[in-house]
Amino acid sequence: EMKMWMPISLCPLKGAELEQYIIPDSYEFAWKIGKLIYEAKERNLNPLLQLQKSDDTLIKNGKIVYHGKITSLERESKGGFTRSTVKLQSIKSDVYDMKLIAAEHIFLDIQNENYLIRTNDKTLITVPDLIVMFDDEYRGIATEELRYGLRV
């Protein structure tokens, strides 16, 4: 079982350094997504479908690519990284259009963070695309929280 760790910053950046190195508007982007999900839940609407109706083009262009449950999870720490392979089995859905990935099973490869979605023989999605998993409560799932049977 993997434990959750609390990172700390021993050498924080100054404002000028942040401006030089951070991705512009990334905090605002994350805030907008969280706000849209919160508001949709408050109105008993499906948050993922509401994201696709956003006025923000980047948010609206996000795709729901798979609905499944974790049937296998392998983890190892190697070379300073936590590496995992997650096997997901498709859950049939009347809510989501699953035409993007119609496979019965897919694999999610992780090296500290989600970085690749594949079938046995084909890479389907990889970074720099943002790969995010949500549970049935529409809460973002960190890689440390993954477990057998979780529906995502």
Secondary structure by P-SEA (a helix, b strand, c coil): cbbbbbbbbcccccaaaaaaccccaaaaaaaaaaaaaaaaaaacccaaaaaaaccccccccccccbbbbbcbbbbbbccccccbbbbbbbccccccccccccccbbbbbbcccccccccccccccccccbbbbbcccccccccccccccccc
